[in-house]
Amino acid sequence: MAACSNQPLAGRLRCWAACSLLLLTAFTPSESCGDDPLPSWNDGPAKQAILDFVAKVTNEGGPDFVLPADRIATFDNDGTLWVEQPMYTQIVFAFDRIKAAAPDHPEWKTTEPFAAALVNDYKAVFAEGEKSGVKLLMIGHAGMTPDAFEQIVVDWLATAKHPRFDRPYTQLVYQPMVEMLEFLRANEFKTFIVSGGGIDFMRPWTEKAYGIPRDQVVGSCIEVKFELIDGQPTLMRLPAANFVDDGPGKPVGIQRFIGQRPILAFGNSDGDFEMLQWTTAGDGPRLGLIVHHTDAVREYAYDRDSMVGQLKRGLDAAKQEGWVLVSMKDDWKKIFSFEED
């Protein structure tokens, strides 16, 4: 985790989002309309690239046919499948946990980094480097069982609302991406989340939101210890990182938890750069895609200079690498399911 303090602020936030490991309103995946498997996508090069890729890898007898067992597709979560602005959801969750514990710690009002966290001063907290981040992000999330932590996540997601949209975070999943996941699975792809976010933060809700079961979620994780408590076998969460699934950690996580190189990868930020590289460098047909946040009216517009979800390397390399840039503004008819048609 020392690497976090050596990065610019955007990189530190992404790194802490991974290292924190604290990182329901449920959505049922929608049915496609008519003969169009991607009805929330505008016709254009991005949509056509997806349709063409799926057609060729499923064309049995064709030169690019891929066996169903090898049709692995990986998706980042924050900013790729659901909203990540103005702050990563699990960081908001972690700060809310600090606020919940604050009545028992009046000294936090004048003690940093707690004082900054209590007023949502993200820049001040993360400007202090890794020690401040660890202190905040581990409080209240170690020393408990995985089941207890999962219940905390479920309870929080049932009531927490996004500051701009005033809706539960699990309603802020991207409708075009839900359709794409359904389309891939209908064509015998196996879809995985590969996220810098905490695996235990995501597992309770990803199947209802995206149709991705908990055993197909790859994420950052903390140390867990087996012990006997009052004679009962128990797992306890420890305040130490086990694995950070971000940046160069993503290909490692894919190999460790999936065991196969994907043939399709979809991300949105420089934290996904190595996953896209690893995926598209393999033999045979490959597809790499990047959600480019270009719609300030319906969602947010950001890339190179963003504190959250920075996209700089990927934007520069996309053309050379053959990665498809998906513009929210131009390529998506709707972003969220609750938008009027």
C-alpha positions as CSV (number, residue, x, y, z in Angstrom):
1,M,0.0,0.0,0.0
2,A,3.0,2.3,0.1
3,A,2.6,2.8,-3.6
4,C,-0.6,4.7,-3.0
5,S,1.3,7.7,-1.4
6,N,3.6,8.0,-4.4
7,Q,0.7,8.6,-6.9
8,P,-1.1,11.9,-7.8
9,L,-4.4,12.5,-6.0
10,A,-6.5,10.8,-8.6
11,G,-4.3,7.7,-8.4
12,R,-4.3,7.7,-4.6
13,L,-8.1,7.9,-4.4
14,R,-8.3,5.0,-6.9
15,C,-5.7,3.1,-4.9
16,W,-7.4,3.7,-1.6
17,A,-10.7,2.7,-3.1
18,A,-9.0,-0.6,-3.8
19,C,-7.1,-0.9,-0.5
20,S,-10.0,0.1,1.7
21,L,-11.9,-3.0,0.9
22,L,-14.8,-1.4,2.7
23,L,-15.0,-1.5,0.2
24,L,-31.1,-2.9,-1.5
25,T,-32.7,-1.6,-3.8
26,A,-32.4,-4.3,-6.4
27,F,-32.7,-4.2,-10.2
28,T,-33.8,-7.1,-12.3
29,P,-31.9,-7.1,-15.6
30,S,-34.1,-5.7,-18.4
31,E,-35.4,-7.6,-21.3
32,S,-34.2,-6.5,-24.7
33,C,-36.8,-4.9,-27.0
34,G,-37.7,-6.6,-30.3
35,D,-34.8,-7.9,-32.4
36,D,-32.3,-5.3,-31.0
37,P,-30.3,-6.8,-28.2
38,L,-28.9,-3.4,-27.2
39,P,-31.9,-1.1,-27.4
40,S,-30.3,1.6,-25.2
41,W,-27.4,2.0,-27.6
42,N,-27.4,4.3,-30.5
43,D,-26.5,2.8,-33.8
44,G,-22.9,3.6,-34.6
45,P,-19.3,2.2,-34.6
46,A,-19.3,1.3,-30.9
47,K,-22.5,-0.7,-30.9
48,Q,-21.5,-2.3,-34.3
49,A,-18.1,-3.4,-32.9
50,I,-19.9,-5.3,-30.1
51,L,-22.4,-6.9,-32.4
52,D,-19.7,-7.9,-34.9
53,F,-17.4,-9.3,-32.3
54,V,-20.1,-11.5,-30.8
55,A,-21.3,-12.6,-34.2
56,K,-17.8,-13.8,-35.3
57,V,-16.8,-15.5,-32.1
58,T,-20.1,-17.4,-32.0
59,N,-20.1,-18.4,-35.7
60,E,-19.3,-22.1,-35.4
61,G,-17.1,-23.1,-38.3
62,G,-15.9,-19.6,-38.9
63,P,-12.3,-18.6,-38.6
64,D,-12.8,-16.6,-35.4
65,F,-15.1,-19.1,-33.6
66,V,-14.4,-19.3,-29.9
67,L,-15.6,-22.2,-27.8
68,P,-18.2,-21.2,-25.1
69,A,-15.8,-22.3,-22.4
70,D,-13.3,-19.6,-23.5
71,R,-15.8,-16.8,-23.9
72,I,-14.7,-14.8,-20.9
73,A,-15.7,-11.2,-20.5
74,T,-14.5,-8.9,-17.7
75,F,-15.9,-5.6,-16.6
76,D,-14.7,-3.0,-14.2
77,N,-17.4,-1.8,-11.8
78,D,-17.0,1.9,-10.7
79,G,-17.6,4.1,-13.7
80,T,-18.1,1.2,-16.1
81,L,-21.2,-0.5,-14.7
82,W,-22.4,2.1,-12.2
83,V,-21.8,5.8,-11.3
84,E,-18.5,6.7,-9.6
85,Q,-18.8,10.5,-9.4
86,P,-18.5,12.6,-7.4
87,M,-16.7,10.0,-5.3
88,Y,-16.4,6.2,-5.4
89,T,-19.4,4.7,-3.7
90,Q,-17.4,2.5,-1.3
91,I,-15.4,5.6,-0.1
92,V,-18.8,7.3,0.6
93,F,-19.7,4.1,2.5
94,A,-16.4,4.2,4.5
95,F,-16.9,7.9,5.4
96,D,-20.5,7.2,6.5
97,R,-19.2,4.5,8.8
98,I,-16.9,7.1,10.4
99,K,-19.9,9.4,10.9
100,A,-21.9,6.6,12.5
101,A,-19.1,5.9,15.0
102,A,-18.4,9.6,15.7
103,P,-20.8,10.0,18.7
104,D,-18.6,7.6,20.6
105,H,-15.5,9.6,19.7
106,P,-16.0,13.4,20.3
107,E,-12.3,13.9,19.9
108,W,-12.6,13.2,16.2
109,K,-14.2,16.7,15.7
110,T,-10.7,18.2,16.2
111,T,-8.5,15.3,15.2
112,E,-7.4,14.6,11.6
113,P,-8.1,12.8,9.4
114,F,-11.4,12.2,11.2
115,A,-12.4,15.9,11.3
116,A,-12.0,16.1,7.5
117,A,-13.9,12.9,7.0
118,L,-16.8,14.1,9.1
119,V,-17.3,17.0,6.6
120,N,-16.6,15.0,3.5
121,D,-13.4,16.8,2.7
122,Y,-12.0,14.0,0.5
123,K,-9.0,16.1,-0.7
124,A,-7.8,16.8,2.8
125,V,-8.1,13.2,3.9
126,F,-6.3,11.7,1.0
127,A,-3.7,14.4,0.7
128,E,-2.2,13.1,3.9
129,G,-1.2,9.8,2.2
130,E,-1.6,6.2,3.1
131,K,-1.6,6.4,6.9
132,S,-4.6,8.7,7.1
133,G,-6.4,6.5,4.6
134,V,-5.7,3.3,6.4
135,K,-6.8,4.8,9.7
136,L,-10.1,5.8,8.3
137,L,-10.8,2.9,6.0
138,M,-10.1,0.2,8.5
139,I,-12.0,1.6,11.4
140,G,-15.2,-0.4,12.0
141,H,-14.5,-2.9,9.2
142,A,-12.1,-5.3,10.8
143,G,-12.7,-7.4,13.9
144,M,-16.0,-8.8,12.5
145,T,-17.2,-11.7,10.6
146,P,-17.8,-11.6,6.8
147,D,-21.5,-12.1,7.4
148,A,-21.6,-9.1,9.8
149,F,-19.8,-6.9,7.3
150,E,-22.1,-8.0,4.5
151,Q,-25.1,-7.0,6.6
152,I,-23.6,-3.6,7.2
153,V,-23.2,-3.2,3.4
154,V,-26.8,-4.3,2.7
155,D,-28.3,-2.0,5.3
156,W,-26.3,1.0,4.0
157,L,-27.2,0.4,0.4
158,A,-30.9,0.2,1.4
159,T,-30.9,3.7,2.7
160,A,-27.9,5.7,1.2
161,K,-28.7,8.0,-1.7
162,H,-26.6,9.6,-4.3
163,P,-26.1,13.4,-3.7
164,R,-27.0,14.5,-7.2
165,F,-29.7,12.0,-8.3
166,D,-31.3,11.4,-4.8
167,R,-31.7,7.7,-5.6
168,P,-30.2,4.6,-4.1
169,Y,-26.8,3.8,-5.6
170,T,-28.0,0.4,-6.9
171,Q,-30.5,2.3,-9.1
172,L,-27.5,4.1,-10.7
173,V,-26.4,1.2,-12.8
174,Y,-25.9,1.9,-16.5
175,Q,-28.8,0.5,-18.6
176,P,-26.7,0.0,-21.8
177,M,-24.2,-2.1,-19.8
178,V,-26.9,-4.2,-18.3
179,E,-28.1,-4.9,-21.8
180,M,-24.7,-5.8,-23.0
181,L,-24.1,-8.2,-20.1
182,E,-27.4,-9.9,-20.9
183,F,-26.5,-10.1,-24.6
184,L,-23.2,-11.7,-23.9
185,R,-24.6,-14.3,-21.6
186,A,-27.3,-15.1,-24.1
187,N,-24.4,-15.9,-26.4
188,E,-22.7,-18.2,-23.9
189,F,-20.2,-15.7,-22.5
190,K,-19.3,-15.9,-18.8
191,T,-19.3,-12.3,-17.4
192,F,-17.1,-11.3,-14.5
193,I,-16.6,-8.1,-12.5
194,V,-12.9,-7.3,-12.1
195,S,-12.8,-4.2,-9.9
196,G,-10.5,-2.3,-7.6
197,G,-13.4,-2.2,-5.2
198,G,-13.7,-4.5,-2.2
199,I,-14.9,-7.9,-3.2
200,D,-17.0,-8.2,0.0
201,F,-18.6,-4.8,-0.7
202,M,-19.8,-5.9,-4.1
203,R,-20.8,-9.5,-3.6
204,P,-24.1,-8.8,-1.7
205,W,-25.7,-7.0,-4.6
206,T,-24.1,-7.6,-8.0
207,E,-26.4,-10.5,-9.0
208,K,-29.5,-8.5,-8.5
209,A,-28.0,-5.4,-10.2
210,Y,-26.2,-7.0,-13.1
211,G,-27.0,-10.7,-13.2
212,I,-23.4,-11.5,-12.1
213,P,-23.3,-14.0,-9.2
214,R,-21.0,-13.5,-6.3
215,D,-18.6,-16.2,-7.4
216,Q,-17.9,-14.2,-10.6
217,V,-16.8,-11.1,-8.7
218,V,-13.1,-10.4,-8.5
219,G,-12.0,-7.5,-6.3
220,S,-9.6,-6.3,-3.6
221,C,-9.7,-8.2,-0.3
222,I,-8.5,-8.0,3.2
223,E,-6.9,-10.7,5.3
224,V,-9.3,-13.1,6.9
225,K,-8.4,-15.5,9.7
226,F,-10.0,-18.7,10.9
227,E,-10.3,-19.1,14.6
228,L,-12.5,-20.8,17.3
229,I,-14.6,-18.5,19.3
230,D,-16.4,-20.1,22.2
231,G,-15.8,-23.4,20.5
232,Q,-17.4,-22.3,17.2
233,P,-15.4,-22.1,13.9
234,T,-15.4,-18.5,12.8
235,L,-13.8,-16.3,10.2
236,M,-12.7,-12.8,11.2
237,R,-11.7,-9.9,9.1
238,L,-8.3,-8.4,9.9
239,P,-7.1,-4.8,9.3
240,A,-4.6,-5.7,6.6
241,A,-4.8,-5.8,2.8
242,N,-4.5,-9.2,1.2
243,F,-4.8,-8.3,-2.5
244,V,-5.3,-5.0,-4.4
245,D,-7.2,-5.6,-7.6
246,D,-6.3,-2.4,-9.4
247,G,-4.0,-1.3,-12.2
248,P,-1.4,-4.1,-12.8
249,G,-3.2,-6.1,-10.1
250,K,-6.2,-6.7,-12.4
251,P,-4.4,-9.2,-14.8
252,V,-3.0,-10.9,-11.7
253,G,-6.5,-11.1,-10.2
254,I,-7.9,-12.5,-13.4
255,Q,-5.3,-15.2,-13.5
256,R,-5.6,-16.0,-9.8
257,F,-9.4,-16.1,-9.5
258,I,-10.6,-16.8,-13.1
259,G,-7.7,-18.7,-14.5
260,Q,-8.3,-17.7,-18.1
261,R,-7.4,-14.6,-20.2
262,P,-10.6,-12.8,-21.2
263,I,-11.4,-12.3,-24.9
264,L,-13.4,-9.1,-24.0
265,A,-12.6,-6.4,-21.4
266,F,-14.5,-3.2,-20.6
267,G,-13.2,-0.4,-18.4
268,N,-13.4,3.3,-18.0
269,S,-10.3,4.6,-16.3
270,D,-6.5,4.2,-16.1
271,G,-7.0,1.7,-13.4
272,D,-8.3,-0.6,-16.1
273,F,-5.4,0.0,-18.5
274,E,-3.5,-3.2,-17.7
275,M,-6.6,-5.4,-17.8
276,L,-7.3,-4.0,-21.3
277,Q,-3.7,-4.6,-22.4
278,W,-3.7,-8.2,-21.0
279,T,-7.0,-9.0,-22.7
280,T,-6.3,-7.6,-26.2
281,A,-2.7,-8.9,-26.3
282,G,-3.9,-12.5,-26.5
283,D,-4.2,-14.7,-29.6
284,G,-7.4,-14.9,-31.6
285,P,-10.3,-12.4,-31.6
286,R,-10.1,-9.7,-28.9
287,L,-12.2,-6.7,-27.9
288,G,-11.3,-3.9,-25.5
289,L,-13.7,-1.1,-24.7
290,I,-13.7,2.0,-22.6
291,V,-16.6,4.0,-21.3
292,H,-15.8,7.6,-21.9
293,H,-17.8,9.9,-19.6
294,T,-18.8,12.7,-22.0
295,D,-22.3,13.6,-20.8
296,A,-22.4,16.3,-18.2
297,V,-26.2,16.7,-18.6
298,R,-27.4,13.1,-17.9
299,E,-24.4,12.0,-15.8
300,Y,-20.9,13.5,-15.7
301,A,-18.2,14.6,-18.1
302,Y,-14.6,13.8,-17.0
303,D,-11.4,12.1,-18.1
304,R,-7.8,13.4,-17.9
305,D,-8.0,15.8,-14.9
306,S,-10.6,14.1,-12.8
307,M,-9.8,13.3,-9.2
308,V,-12.0,10.2,-9.5
309,G,-11.9,7.8,-12.5
310,Q,-9.1,9.6,-14.3
311,L,-8.7,8.5,-17.9
312,K,-5.5,9.7,-19.4
313,R,-3.3,6.8,-20.5
314,G,-6.3,4.9,-21.9
315,L,-7.5,7.9,-23.9
316,D,-4.0,8.3,-25.4
317,A,-3.5,4.6,-26.2
318,A,-7.0,3.7,-27.4
319,K,-6.5,4.3,-31.1
320,Q,-3.1,2.6,-31.2
321,E,-4.3,-0.4,-29.2
322,G,-7.5,-0.7,-31.1
323,W,-9.7,-0.2,-28.1
324,V,-13.3,1.1,-28.7
325,L,-14.1,4.4,-27.0
326,V,-17.8,4.4,-26.0
327,S,-19.1,7.9,-25.6
328,M,-21.9,8.2,-23.1
329,K,-23.3,11.3,-24.9
330,D,-23.1,9.9,-28.4
331,D,-23.5,6.1,-28.0
332,W,-26.1,5.7,-25.3
333,K,-29.8,6.6,-25.9
334,K,-30.3,6.4,-22.1
335,I,-27.9,6.0,-19.2
336,F,-30.2,4.9,-16.4
337,S,-33.3,2.7,-16.5
338,F,-35.4,5.4,-14.9
339,E,-34.8,7.9,-17.8
340,E,-37.8,8.5,-20.0
341,D,-37.5,7.0,-23.5
